[in-house]
């Protein structure tokens, strides 16, 4: 894995846009989904750092 791994939270936000949630509900949904994703992403990264992911841990 020579490429830099980057987690882009803006892309995640775009996925929730069609739900038309208020900012509180949007934030809670995003954090809940990211909480589910973090262990999977870390496993996929095989110990490499994922830039931008620390904000969601």
Buried (B, 14 or more C-beta within 10 A) or exposed (E): EEEEBEBEEEEBEEEBEEEEBEEEEBEEBBEEBBEEBBEEBBEEBEEEEBEEBEEBE
